[in-house]
Amino acid sequence: MRKLATLILSPLSITPLFAGYGISIPDRGNYDFIVVKDGEKLPLDENVWMKRWNGITAEQLDNGIYKVTEGSESILISYPGTSREAIEDALRFEYGISTAIIPDSNGLEAGTLAEAGIRLLLTIEPMPQIQERLMEEENIDVQRIQRGSLIDIENGFPIKDSSNRKELIFFCPDCGHEFTIVI
């Protein structure tokens, strides 16, 4: 009986850890990244400096650079056209960011991203193979995303949706190894 109760209650105790939210990637007609949670939207625009909203904290680190935090997990979002130097400067002073959404990540230093704790880089534009190799050597996974897509985030990482099941992607903070948990 105790084992049955444990089996039933275990998933319920984990559920609050996976609250999640979505990030809408701008397409050609829409210029703002939008955070979506509980049926509400928060555009990341010049009106957001530091805002607590639906259990999420959104803050502007620099012009066109935002950090979105839920619990202890944060992601960095950079608008297209933001300079490489501004992104790297913002990362030098921020910790606990595991994922970065940088539409044009050409020229970013892999070492700077790794030092900031980035393990997953989502980008729209392709990057040179040598830069991709340097990212790989720093245990940073680079994934291409599409304009206009909606990326679901749980625990600071995007989830892959396979019809009716959800997969969470985690990275070991020590070795950088990727592992997936299916919910």
C-alpha positions in Angstrom: 0.0 0.0 0.0 2.8 2.4 0.8 4.5 1.7 -2.5 1.3 2.4 -4.3 0.8 5.7 -2.5 4.4 6.6 -3.3 4.0 5.8 -7.0 0.8 7.9 -7.2 2.1 10.9 -5.2 5.6 11.1 -6.7 4.5 12.5 -10.1 2.2 15.0 -8.3 5.0 16.3 -6.1 7.2 16.9 -9.2 4.4 18.7 -11.2 4.9 22.1 -9.6 8.5 22.1 -10.7 7.4 22.0 -14.4 5.1 25.1 -14.5 6.6 26.4 -17.8 5.9 29.2 -20.2 6.3 29.9 -23.9 8.5 32.3 -25.8 7.1 33.6 -29.2 9.9 34.2 -31.6 9.3 37.3 -33.8 8.5 36.8 -37.4 8.8 39.3 -40.2 5.6 41.1 -39.3 6.0 41.1 -35.5 9.2 42.5 -34.0 8.8 41.6 -30.3 9.6 38.5 -28.4 6.5 37.6 -26.4 6.4 35.6 -23.2 3.2 33.5 -23.0 1.9 32.0 -19.8 -1.5 31.0 -18.5 -3.2 32.5 -21.6 -1.6 35.9 -21.1 1.1 37.7 -23.1 4.0 39.9 -22.0 5.9 41.6 -24.9 9.6 42.1 -24.2 9.8 45.6 -25.4 11.2 49.0 -24.2 8.5 49.2 -21.5 9.9 46.2 -19.6 12.8 47.1 -17.3 12.1 44.7 -14.5 8.6 43.2 -14.2 7.2 40.4 -12.1 4.4 38.7 -13.9 2.6 35.4 -13.5 5.5 33.9 -11.5 8.0 35.1 -14.0 10.5 37.9 -13.7 11.4 39.7 -17.0 14.2 42.2 -16.9 16.0 44.3 -19.5 19.8 43.8 -19.1 20.7 46.2 -21.9 19.0 47.7 -24.9 17.6 44.7 -26.7 18.8 42.1 -24.2 16.4 40.5 -21.7 16.6 37.9 -19.0 13.5 35.8 -18.2 13.5 33.9 -14.9 11.1 31.4 -13.4 12.1 30.0 -10.1 15.9 29.7 -10.2 16.2 29.1 -13.9 16.8 31.9 -16.4 17.1 32.3 -20.1 18.7 35.2 -22.1 16.9 36.7 -25.0 18.6 39.0 -27.5 16.9 41.0 -30.2 18.3 40.8 -33.8 20.8 43.6 -34.4 22.1 43.6 -30.8 25.9 43.9 -30.9 28.1 40.9 -30.0 29.9 43.1 -27.4 26.6 44.1 -25.7 25.5 40.4 -25.4 28.9 39.3 -24.1 29.0 42.2 -21.6 25.5 41.4 -20.3 26.6 37.7 -19.8 29.7 38.7 -17.9 27.5 40.0 -15.0 24.8 37.4 -15.1 24.8 33.8 -13.6 22.4 31.0 -13.7 21.4 31.4 -17.3 21.4 28.0 -19.1 19.7 28.8 -22.4 20.2 31.8 -24.7 17.9 32.8 -27.6 20.2 34.9 -29.9 18.8 35.2 -33.5 22.1 36.1 -35.0 24.9 34.5 -32.9 27.7 34.8 -35.5 30.9 36.0 -33.9 29.9 35.2 -30.3 32.8 33.8 -28.2 32.1 30.2 -27.1 34.2 30.7 -24.0 32.2 33.7 -22.8 28.9 31.8 -23.3 30.3 28.7 -21.4 31.6 30.9 -18.5 28.1 32.4 -18.1 26.7 28.8 -17.9 25.0 28.7 -21.3 24.4 25.1 -22.3 21.9 25.6 -25.1 22.0 28.3 -27.8 18.9 28.8 -30.0 19.6 30.8 -33.1 17.7 31.7 -36.3 20.7 32.4 -38.6 23.2 29.7 -39.4 26.7 30.1 -38.0 30.0 29.2 -39.5 31.1 25.6 -38.9 34.2 26.6 -37.0 32.1 28.6 -34.6 29.8 25.7 -34.2 32.7 23.4 -33.5 34.0 25.8 -30.8 30.6 25.8 -29.2 30.6 22.0 -29.3 34.0 21.9 -27.6 32.6 24.1 -24.8 29.6 21.7 -24.4 27.1 24.2 -25.8 24.4 22.7 -28.0 23.4 24.9 -30.9 19.9 24.5 -32.3 18.2 26.4 -35.2 14.7 27.8 -34.6 12.2 29.3 -37.0 10.9 32.8 -37.1 7.3 32.9 -35.8 7.7 29.7 -33.7 6.6 29.3 -30.1 9.1 27.6 -27.8 7.8 26.0 -24.6 10.3 26.5 -21.7 10.4 24.4 -18.6 13.1 24.6 -16.0 15.1 27.0 -18.2 15.2 24.6 -21.2 12.9 24.2 -24.2 10.8 21.1 -24.3 10.4 19.0 -27.4 6.8 18.2 -28.1 6.1 14.8 -29.7 2.3 14.8 -30.1 0.9 13.9 -26.7 4.1 13.5 -24.8 6.6 16.1 -23.5 10.3 15.8 -23.3 12.5 17.9 -21.0 16.1 18.4 -21.9 18.6 18.8 -19.1 22.3 19.3 -19.1 24.7 18.1 -16.3 26.3 21.3 -14.8 29.6 19.4 -14.3 30.2 17.5 -17.6 27.6 19.1 -19.9 26.1 15.8 -20.8 22.6 16.1 -22.2 19.8 13.8 -21.0 16.1 13.8 -21.7 13.2 13.0 -19.4 9.9 12.1 -21.1 6.7 13.2 -19.2 
